[in-house]
Amino acid sequence: MSEVDITIIGGGPVGLFASFYAGLRGMSVRIIDSLPELGGQLTALYPEKYIYDMPGFPKVLARDLAQSFIEQGMQFGAEAVLGSQAVALEKAGEGYVIENARGERMPTRTVIIAAGAGAFSPTKIGVQREEEFEGKGLHYGVRSKDEFKGKRIGIVGGGDSALDWCLNLHPIVDRIALIHRRDQFRAHEDSVKQAMALDMDTHLWSTVTELHGDERLEAVTLENSQTKELLKVDLDALIVNIGFRASLGPLKDWGLEIEKNQIKVNERFETNLPAVFAVGDVCSFPGKLKLIATGVGEAATAVCFAKTHLDPEAKHFPGHSSDMELPSAAH
Ligand SMILES: Cc1cc2nc3c(=O)[nH]c(=O)nc-3n(C[C@H](O)[C@H](O)[C@H](O)COP(=O)(O)OP(=O)(O)OC[C@H]3O[C@@H](n4cnc5c(N)ncnc54)[C@H](O)[C@@H]3O)c2cc1C
């Protein structure tokens, strides 16, 4: 892969704003995220919640805000390398090479770490043969709805994602079995109402205890926690939506100064490593607030210091965006 001016680790709101600001400053950008989608916590953890403290927006749905951050952050043509965690940071000349879990090596002149609480990975159901069936009928999300056309599917979970997938996939699949370990849903009231009106098999108080199949997943055993009854359900695919876990993981071995799972930065958002900055939820300094509104300011400041690091002649303050020609101005 080619060398870029700035690599942003983390495609959450703060990383996306850093991408926008770096584009505004004429820098080439690569953004890396372990998730297959951009948006960070907004998309992964609470897409259906309203946010009330975004400056200028009395109320905005997290999903819609994420979409706006993506549109704004990607408009200068940043390259997005998704679905694989950044696992190594190596010094290379004046800059660095970042490697992800797929073994892709990405040279960069500067780095901004906007990793939030760490790389997200989906929570597993924790039964035998789970790894064996991953991608062979067992999924932790939906990349393409077409893949489930005409199939008998199981959906595990009781939150917004699980119910959204019931509603979205119902028109195209053969049959849905919704599997939830409680009898109450943690989802938007309206989604629960709509989902409960669907013609599908709803298994409450139920967990998946066994996976069956030869080459691919063919059936699951469910256990009802109230009656202890076991039920075998034939399926072509199982979609698990029971949340995400976050972990700083390999970042802890990069030689960064870390305090209570956060990376220490100075007033320029520099870490202890040269040309490596940290912003958003992952950074720590006296008075730090873990908010989107403050994180995006940190991102703009870090980008401006990355710019003057690469080009000491450049101004720290680029001027106002309202005085500039932006790609989005064309819309
Ligand atoms: C339920 C809930 C409600 C909230 N409500 C509000 C609110 O109303 N207002 C508000 O301001 N804030 C709110 N927050 C907090 C807000 O979501 C966070 O402050 C914000 O998401 C931080 O943004 P970020 O970009 O720093 O990190 P994140 O959004 O966490 O994004 C970090 C990204 O980095 C990726 N990543 C991490 N490590 C790696 C790696 N090694 N390789 C590749 N990718 C990596 C992760 O996968 C993730 O996508 C809420 C949080 C929660 C959980």
The ligand as a Gaussian input file, in Angstrom:
#p B3LYP/6-31G(d) Opt

LIG

0 1
 C      -25.041000       4.169000      25.057000
 C      -24.129000       5.350000      24.831000
 C      -24.658000       6.617000      24.699000
 C      -23.835000       7.718000      24.469000
 N      -24.406000       8.958000      24.350000
 C      -23.603000      10.031000      24.097000
 C      -24.165000      11.342000      23.966000
 O      -25.371000      11.551000      24.103000
 N      -23.304000      12.378000      23.680000
 C      -21.953000      12.196000      23.541000
 O      -21.235000      13.169000      23.259000
 N      -21.407000      10.969000      23.686000
 C      -22.190000       9.898000      23.959000
 N      -21.621000       8.656000      24.124000
 C      -20.138000       8.548000      24.030000
 C      -19.698000       8.658000      22.567000
 O      -20.325000       7.662000      21.773000
 C      -18.181000       8.520000      22.532000
 O      -17.618000       9.594000      23.262000
 C      -17.680000       8.579000      21.079000
 O      -18.205000       7.515000      20.306000
 C      -16.165000       8.531000      21.062000
 O      -15.778000       8.584000      19.725000
 P      -14.371000       8.027000      19.249000
 O      -14.333000       8.276000      17.779000
 O      -13.314000       8.564000      20.150000
 O      -14.424000       6.454000      19.552000
 P      -15.422000       5.299000      19.118000
 O      -16.754000       5.802000      18.735000
 O      -15.333000       4.303000      20.215000
 O      -14.725000       4.699000      17.810000
 C      -13.485000       4.065000      17.914000
 C      -13.321000       3.127000      16.729000
 O      -11.975000       2.669000      16.714000
 C      -11.947000       1.314000      16.317000
 N      -10.700000       0.732000      16.800000
 C      -10.209000       0.747000      18.057000
 N       -9.013000       0.141000      18.112000
 C       -8.724000      -0.254000      16.854000
 C       -7.635000      -0.950000      16.277000
 N       -6.577000      -1.354000      16.987000
 N       -7.708000      -1.224000      14.954000
 C       -8.766000      -0.842000      14.212000
 N       -9.828000      -0.174000      14.717000
 C       -9.801000       0.108000      16.019000
 C      -13.190000       0.730000      16.981000
 O      -13.589000      -0.464000      16.322000
 C      -14.190000       1.876000      16.822000
 O      -14.970000       1.751000      15.654000
 C      -22.418000       7.550000      24.377000
 C      -21.879000       6.269000      24.490000
 C      -22.705000       5.176000      24.720000
 C      -22.096000       3.801000      24.841000

